[in-house]
Amino acid sequence: KKQISTIHSFNYKSKKKIEHSLPISGNNFGIWESNNKLYIVTNNVIEQYFPERNVLFTIPQTQQAKGDPISVLPIDKERVAIASCNGLVFFNTINSKIDTLLKLPNNCVRSLLKYKDYILIGTYGNGSYIYKLGERLSKIPLDKKRSLLYTHCFLLDSLGYCWISTNRGLLKTRIDNLVDSYQDAKREVYYHYY
Protein backbone atom coordinates (compact mmCIF):
# COMPACT_ATOMS: atom_id res chain seq x y z
CA LYS A 1 0.00 0.00 0.00
CA LYS A 2 1.42 3.35 -1.02
CA GLN A 3 1.48 6.14 1.50
CA ILE A 4 2.13 9.76 0.70
CA SER A 5 4.78 11.48 2.79
CA THR A 6 5.99 15.04 2.44
CA ILE A 7 9.50 16.43 2.37
CA HIS A 8 9.88 20.11 3.15
CA SER A 9 12.70 22.26 1.82
CA PHE A 10 13.42 25.84 2.78
CA ASN A 11 15.28 28.46 0.76
CA TYR A 12 16.97 30.85 3.19
CA LYS A 13 17.48 33.57 0.57
CA SER A 14 13.91 33.69 -0.71
CA LYS A 15 12.38 32.54 2.61
CA LYS A 16 10.18 30.12 0.66
CA LYS A 17 9.17 26.70 1.87
CA ILE A 18 8.53 24.05 -0.76
CA GLU A 19 6.64 20.82 -0.15
CA HIS A 20 7.47 17.72 -2.18
CA SER A 21 5.09 14.76 -2.03
CA LEU A 22 6.77 11.38 -1.83
CA PRO A 23 4.92 8.12 -2.51
CA ILE A 24 6.30 5.49 -0.13
CA SER A 25 5.48 1.81 -0.67
CA GLY A 26 7.47 0.32 2.20
CA ASN A 27 8.25 0.98 5.85
CA ASN A 28 11.52 2.87 5.35
CA PHE A 29 13.13 5.18 2.88
CA GLY A 30 16.50 6.86 2.59
CA ILE A 31 17.41 10.39 1.57
CA TRP A 32 20.76 11.90 0.69
CA GLU A 33 22.08 15.05 -0.96
CA SER A 34 24.90 15.28 -3.46
CA ASN A 35 25.90 18.07 -5.86
CA ASN A 36 22.84 20.15 -4.86
CA LYS A 37 20.51 17.31 -5.82
CA LEU A 38 18.20 15.41 -3.49
CA TYR A 39 17.99 11.64 -3.92
CA ILE A 40 15.49 9.21 -2.44
CA VAL A 41 15.51 5.42 -2.25
CA THR A 42 12.48 3.31 -1.34
CA ASN A 43 11.98 -0.44 -1.60
CA ASN A 44 11.07 -0.12 -5.29
CA VAL A 45 12.87 2.88 -6.80
CA ILE A 46 15.92 5.12 -6.61
CA GLU A 47 15.26 8.58 -7.90
CA GLN A 48 16.62 12.08 -8.09
CA TYR A 49 13.90 14.13 -6.49
CA PHE A 50 15.10 17.70 -6.53
CA PRO A 51 15.58 20.05 -8.41
CA GLU A 52 13.71 17.91 -10.96
CA ARG A 53 12.22 14.48 -10.52
CA ASN A 54 13.88 11.65 -12.44
CA VAL A 55 13.65 7.89 -11.82
CA LEU A 56 17.20 6.54 -11.97
CA PHE A 57 16.68 2.87 -11.16
CA THR A 58 13.68 0.59 -10.63
CA ILE A 59 14.36 -2.22 -8.17
CA PRO A 60 13.27 -5.64 -9.52
CA GLN A 61 10.01 -6.84 -7.97
CA THR A 62 11.64 -10.02 -6.65
CA GLN A 63 13.90 -7.89 -4.42
CA GLN A 64 11.29 -5.40 -3.22
CA ALA A 65 9.86 -7.42 -0.30
CA LYS A 66 13.08 -7.21 1.73
CA GLY A 67 14.39 -4.10 0.00
CA ASP A 68 13.34 -1.35 2.40
CA PRO A 69 16.49 0.71 2.90
CA ILE A 70 17.76 0.61 6.46
CA SER A 71 20.80 2.85 6.06
CA VAL A 72 22.06 5.16 3.32
CA LEU A 73 25.63 6.49 3.24
CA PRO A 74 27.06 8.83 0.57
CA ILE A 75 30.50 7.51 -0.41
CA ASP A 76 31.64 10.28 -2.74
CA LYS A 77 30.06 12.74 -5.19
CA GLU A 78 28.85 9.92 -7.45
CA ARG A 79 28.16 6.89 -5.24
CA VAL A 80 25.98 6.01 -2.29
CA ALA A 81 25.90 2.82 -0.21
CA ILE A 82 22.41 1.42 0.43
CA ALA A 83 21.92 -1.16 3.19
CA SER A 84 18.82 -3.37 3.39
CA CYS A 85 17.76 -6.92 4.14
CA ASN A 86 18.82 -7.71 0.56
CA GLY A 87 22.41 -6.81 1.44
CA LEU A 88 24.63 -3.85 0.63
CA VAL A 89 24.87 -2.18 -2.76
CA PHE A 90 26.68 0.82 -4.15
CA PHE A 91 24.57 2.99 -6.45
CA ASN A 92 26.20 5.35 -8.95
CA THR A 93 24.05 8.47 -9.46
CA ILE A 94 25.83 9.38 -12.71
CA ASN A 95 25.36 6.16 -14.70
CA SER A 96 22.59 4.51 -12.55
CA LYS A 97 24.62 1.31 -12.09
CA ILE A 98 24.35 -0.85 -9.00
CA ASP A 99 27.24 -2.92 -7.67
CA THR A 100 26.48 -5.52 -5.01
CA LEU A 101 29.10 -5.50 -2.27
CA LEU A 102 27.47 -7.88 0.21
CA LYS A 103 24.55 -10.29 -0.08
CA LEU A 104 23.55 -12.13 3.10
CA PRO A 105 20.43 -14.31 2.87
CA ASN A 106 18.43 -14.11 6.12
CA ASN A 107 20.62 -11.31 7.59
CA CYS A 108 19.98 -7.60 7.24
CA VAL A 109 22.72 -5.04 6.77
CA ARG A 110 21.79 -2.40 9.34
CA SER A 111 24.54 0.11 9.92
CA LEU A 112 27.19 1.93 7.91
CA LEU A 113 29.97 4.29 8.91
CA LYS A 114 32.60 5.86 6.68
CA TYR A 115 36.07 6.44 8.12
CA LYS A 116 38.69 7.77 5.69
CA ASP A 117 38.77 5.18 2.84
CA TYR A 118 37.00 2.53 4.92
CA ILE A 119 33.38 1.62 5.50
CA LEU A 120 32.26 -0.22 8.63
CA ILE A 121 29.27 -2.47 7.96
CA GLY A 122 27.09 -3.92 10.71
CA THR A 123 24.63 -6.77 10.18
CA TYR A 124 21.88 -8.31 12.21
CA GLY A 125 23.08 -11.84 12.80
CA ASN A 126 26.21 -12.14 10.65
CA GLY A 127 28.73 -9.90 12.39
CA SER A 128 30.46 -6.79 11.14
CA TYR A 129 32.65 -6.08 8.16
CA ILE A 130 35.18 -3.50 7.05
CA TYR A 131 35.60 -2.52 3.41
CA LYS A 132 38.39 -0.42 1.95
CA LEU A 133 37.02 1.49 -1.03
CA GLY A 134 38.10 -0.12 -4.28
CA GLU A 135 39.70 -3.07 -2.53
CA ARG A 136 38.32 -5.99 -0.54
CA LEU A 137 35.72 -6.73 2.10
CA SER A 138 36.86 -8.35 5.37
CA LYS A 139 35.10 -9.55 8.52
CA ILE A 140 35.78 -7.59 11.69
CA PRO A 141 37.00 -10.00 14.41
CA LEU A 142 34.24 -10.96 16.83
CA ASP A 143 34.55 -10.15 20.50
CA LYS A 144 34.82 -13.02 23.01
CA LYS A 145 31.11 -12.79 23.91
CA ARG A 146 30.11 -12.71 20.21
CA SER A 147 28.10 -9.54 20.80
CA LEU A 148 29.17 -8.14 17.43
CA LEU A 149 27.02 -10.69 15.59
CA TYR A 150 24.13 -8.23 16.05
CA THR A 151 25.50 -4.75 15.42
CA HIS A 152 23.11 -1.82 15.59
CA CYS A 153 25.32 1.25 15.16
CA PHE A 154 28.89 2.54 14.88
CA LEU A 155 29.87 5.93 16.31
CA LEU A 156 33.29 7.60 16.26
CA ASP A 157 34.32 9.98 19.00
CA SER A 158 36.93 12.75 18.98
CA LEU A 159 39.46 10.57 20.86
CA GLY A 160 39.72 7.95 18.10
CA TYR A 161 37.38 5.38 19.62
CA CYS A 162 34.67 3.52 17.77
CA TRP A 163 31.60 2.82 19.89
CA ILE A 164 29.49 -0.12 18.74
CA SER A 165 25.99 -0.80 20.04
CA THR A 166 24.75 -4.39 19.89
CA ASN A 167 21.93 -6.58 21.19
CA ARG A 168 24.17 -7.48 24.13
CA GLY A 169 25.43 -4.07 25.11
CA LEU A 170 27.86 -1.36 24.13
CA LEU A 171 31.47 -1.99 23.05
CA LYS A 172 34.37 0.37 22.51
CA THR A 173 37.60 -0.08 20.55
CA ARG A 174 40.12 2.13 18.79
CA ILE A 175 39.14 2.76 15.18
CA ASP A 176 42.79 2.25 14.24
CA ASN A 177 42.60 -1.29 15.71
CA LEU A 178 39.76 -2.11 13.31
CA VAL A 179 41.76 -0.74 10.37
CA ASP A 180 44.83 -2.70 11.52
CA SER A 181 42.76 -5.90 11.66
CA TYR A 182 41.74 -5.26 8.06
CA GLN A 183 45.37 -4.98 7.00
CA ASP A 184 46.50 -7.97 9.10
CA ALA A 185 43.83 -10.64 9.63
CA LYS A 186 45.84 -12.25 12.47
CA ARG A 187 45.75 -9.09 14.55
CA GLU A 188 43.42 -9.25 17.54
CA VAL A 189 41.10 -6.40 18.42
CA TYR A 190 40.60 -5.42 22.07
CA TYR A 191 36.99 -4.50 22.91
CA HIS A 192 35.93 -2.83 26.15
CA TYR A 193 32.42 -3.74 27.37
CA TYR A 194 29.97 -1.35 29.02
N, C-alpha and C positions, 0 to 999 in steps of 0.2 A: 504494500500500500504506500503510495507516494504522499509525503507530507510536504507542505510548503513552509520553508523557513525563510528568514529575512536577514540579510547582511547589511549593515549600515556603514557607510563611509562618510567622512567629513572632510571638506576642503577648508583648511584654515584661512587661506587667502580670501576666498569668496564667502566664507561662513555658510556654505550650503551643505546640507545633509542629503545624501542620496541613498535610497533604499533599493536593494537588489533582491528579487525573489529567487529562491533556490529550491528546486524540487529535490527532495531527499527520499530515496527509496530504501534506505537501511537505517540502522541504529546510529551509526557514526559517520562523520565525514571529516576530511582534512582540508586545511587551507594554508597556503603559503604565498609569499610575495617574492618576485624576482624581476629585476629590470623594470620596475614600475608597472608590473602586470600582476593581477591577482589570479591564482589558480585554485581549483577546487577538485578534490577527488571524493567520489562516493563509491558504493559497491558496484556500480555499473558504468561509470564514466569518469574520465579525466578531462577537464576542460579549462581553458583560459576564460575567465569570467569578466575581467575588467582590464582595459577600457572597453573592449568589445568582446562579445561572447563567441566562443569558437570551440567546438568539440574537437579534442585532440586525439582521444583514444577511447574506444568502446570496449569495455571488459567483456570477454566471452561469457555467455550465460552460464556455462558449466562452472565458472569460477565465482559467480556472483554471490552464492549462498554464504560462503565463508569470507567474502571479500571486503567486508566493511573495514575501512582503514582504522587502525588503532593508533598509529603514530606516523607522522610525516616529518621528514628532516631534509631541508635544502642542503645539498652537497656543495654545489658551486652555482655559477650563474645559469647553467644549462640543465643540471640534473637534480632530481629530488629522490630520496629514498622513501618508499612507502611500505610500512609494515602492516600485516594483516594475518588472519588465520590461514591464508594461502601461502604465507612465507614473506620474503623480503625481495622487493624489486627496485631497480633504479629506473626512473622514467626520465627521458630526455625531452625537454620542452621545445627544443629546436626542431628535431626530426621525428618526434612522437614515437620513438623506439623504446621498448621495455627490455631490460636485461634482468633475468632472474638471478639473484645472488644466493638465496637460501630458500629451499622448499622443504618444509617439515610436516608431513602428514600427521594429523592429530595433535599438533603443537602450534600455538599461536606465537608469532613474533610480536612482542608487546612494547619494547622500549628501545630507543635509539639515542646515542649521544656522540657528537663529533668532537674529537680532540686532535688538533693538528691534522695530520693525514690519516687518522685512524677513526673508525666508527665502532663503538661498543654496541652490541646487539643483545638484548635480553629476551628470552623466550619463557613461555609458561609450560614447563615440563621437560625441556631439553637443554637446560643450561644457558650459558652466555657465550658469546663469540666476540672476537675482535677481527676487524677487517682493515687492512691497509689499502687505501685507494689505489686501484690499478694493479694490485698484487694478489695476495691470497687471503682466504678466510681461515681462521684458526679458533679452536675452542679455548675459552678462558679456563684455567685449572679450577676445578671445584674446591670448595672449602671442605674441611674434615666432616662437617655436619651435613654436607650436601644441600645446604640452604640455597645455593645459587642455581639449583635446577629450576626454581620458580622466581625469576627476577622481575620485579615490577618497574624499577626506575634506577637510573644512574644520575648522580649529581656531583659535579666537581666543585671544590671549595677553593678559596684563594691561597691555601697552604699546600696545594698539590695533592690533596686526598680525593679519592673517588668514593662516594658514599653509595651503597647499593641496598635498596629496600627489597625484601623478599617475603615469601609467605611465613618464614620462620624468623623474622627479625631483620635488624639493620646491621650491615657490615661496612667496614671501612678498610681501604687499602690505598697505597700510593699509586697514583695513575701511572707513574713511571714503572712500577712493578708489573703492571698489566702489559705495558708496551714491551718491557724486557722479556716477559713470558711469550710474547708473540715472536720475538726475535730468537729466543732460545727455549724450545719446548720443554727442556729438562729443568728449567728454572722454576722453583717453587714460589708461590705468592703467599705472603702472610696476610691474613684477614683478622681484623679485630672485631669482636662481636659486641653488640649493645643490646 
